[in-house]
């Protein structure tokens, strides 16, 4: 397992079991949304106190590994 992935935690008691960053209750999903619209990692530092550069890399790594695990069936519009 990638050391980055250890930064992502999943706990049914935190954020309804969604993947979060280091148990901080910062879900991965909004982090990836910020990055997907062009926000910088530095902008994430302002939005999420305690956020670290490696957290953003961990989110990207987790998403990459998730895509490798299953095929995606959706239509891009």
Secondary structure as UniProt FT lines:
FT   HELIX           3..7
FT   STRAND          8..9
FT   TURN            12..13
FT   HELIX           15..17
FT   STRAND          20..21
FT   TURN            22..23
FT   HELIX           28..36
FT   TURN            37..38
FT   HELIX           41..47
FT   TURN            49..50
FT   HELIX           53..69
//
